[in-house]
Structure formats: C-alpha cells, structure tokens
C-alpha cells in the first residue's frame, strides 16, 4: 500500500508533519500513514493558543475507534492557531490529513529545528 508523503514537509518518526508557511509559522498535522493506522478518528485534543511547546514535546492526543495516540511537536514555539474545526469534525484528519485536517500552527523559537526532522524520502523509507 502506498501513502501520500508530500515533499514540501518535514516529518517526525512519530508520524507528525511540519510545513513552514509563507508567514514563517509552522503548520502541524499527522501523516496519511498515521491516520490510516489509527482508523476512524473520533476525537482530537489540542493545546490552547498561547501555549509554549518544546521540540518533540507532547502537545495533544488523537483518539480513534482503534487507539489513542499522543501527538508531538516537530519544532518548539508558541501555539498561534489551532484547527477548531477538528472538535466538531475530527474525521477531517482521515479525509484530508495534509489539508483541512491540520492540527495547529506554531511560531517557531528556532526555524532551523525543522532540519532535525525527516525529509519526505527519509520518512517514506521509515514507513515502507
């Protein structure tokens, strides 16, 4: 089975993705592989805007009919936005993990931390 792994993002081994936006924030979600492994997502717990996160620190939980999984921050920084749509429609994580299913945006303390994350090719090798 093949999974979508956009090459404009970086990835954590724990299956989160990070996309640097035009305004310098970092948008975070989970990969196509992760949502497939979880099954139907029924609940997402996210931090509050204004919270500060450390790189690779737990920031929330995604719950599916099969499992509960912790979520980890690809970079450290301040949470500047969360995807409120997920509270009423957690299935967006399954339907569009790289688009409407995004989880939060961070104002990174150090944008170079993205370099610590896996490239798309490295992530594809991990899930192969």
C-alpha positions in Angstrom: 0.0 0.0 0.0 1.3 3.4 -0.8 0.7 6.6 1.2 0.8 10.2 0.3 4.1 11.8 1.5 4.2 15.4 0.3 7.8 16.5 -0.2 7.2 20.1 0.9 7.1 19.0 4.5 9.3 17.5 7.2 8.3 14.5 9.4 8.8 13.1 12.8 9.4 9.3 13.3 6.2 9.5 15.4 4.3 10.5 12.1 3.6 14.2 12.6 4.3 16.5 9.6 5.5 20.1 9.7 5.1 22.7 6.9 6.7 26.1 7.0 4.1 28.6 5.8 4.7 31.8 3.9 4.4 33.9 7.0 7.1 31.8 8.9 4.8 29.8 11.1 4.9 26.0 11.1 1.7 24.1 10.4 1.5 20.7 12.0 -0.6 17.6 11.4 -0.3 13.8 11.2 0.6 11.9 8.1 -1.5 9.8 5.8 0.2 6.7 7.1 -0.7 7.7 10.7 -4.3 8.4 10.0 -4.6 5.1 8.1 -3.0 3.1 11.0 -5.3 4.8 13.5 -8.6 4.2 11.7 -11.6 6.4 12.1 -10.6 9.5 14.2 -13.3 10.3 16.7 -11.6 12.9 19.0 -8.7 15.3 18.9 -7.3 17.1 21.9 -5.1 20.1 21.2 -3.3 22.8 23.3 -4.5 26.3 23.7 -3.3 29.2 21.6 -0.5 31.0 23.5 0.9 27.7 24.9 4.6 27.2 24.6 5.9 23.9 23.3 9.3 22.3 23.3 10.6 20.4 20.2 9.3 16.8 20.4 7.1 17.6 23.4 3.7 16.0 23.6 1.1 18.6 22.6 -2.1 16.6 22.4 -4.0 13.4 21.7 -5.8 11.9 18.7 -8.3 9.1 19.5 -9.7 6.7 17.0 -12.0 3.7 17.2 -8.8 1.5 17.5 -6.3 3.5 19.5 -5.3 6.6 21.4 -2.1 8.2 20.2 0.0 11.1 21.6 1.0 14.0 19.3 4.5 15.5 19.3 5.7 19.0 18.2 8.2 18.9 15.3 9.6 22.3 16.5 9.4 24.3 19.6 7.5 27.5 19.8 4.3 29.3 20.7 0.9 27.9 19.5 -0.6 30.7 17.4 -3.5 28.8 15.9 -5.4 25.6 16.4 -7.8 23.9 14.0 -11.1 24.4 15.8 -12.9 22.5 13.0 -11.5 19.2 14.4 -13.5 19.5 17.6 -16.8 19.1 15.6 -15.4 17.2 12.7 -12.4 15.0 13.8 -12.9 12.9 10.7 -11.1 15.7 8.7 -7.9 14.1 10.0 -8.8 11.0 8.0 -10.3 12.7 5.0 -7.6 15.3 4.4 -4.6 14.9 6.7 -2.4 17.3 4.8 -5.1 19.9 4.2 -8.3 20.5 6.2 -7.1 18.0 8.8 -4.1 20.1 10.1 -3.9 20.5 13.9 -2.0 23.6 14.9 0.4 26.3 13.9 3.5 27.3 15.8 5.6 30.5 15.8 8.9 28.6 16.0 11.5 29.6 18.5 14.2 28.3 16.1 13.1 27.6 12.5 16.3 25.6 12.0 14.7 22.9 14.2 12.9 21.7 11.1 16.2 20.5 9.8 16.2 17.9 12.7 13.0 16.3 11.1 13.0 13.7 8.5 12.8 14.6 4.8 9.9 13.1 2.8 12.3 10.5 1.3 13.6 9.5 4.8 10.0 9.3 6.1 8.9 7.2 3.1 11.8 4.8 3.9 10.6 4.6 7.5 7.1 3.6 6.6 8.0 1.3 3.7 
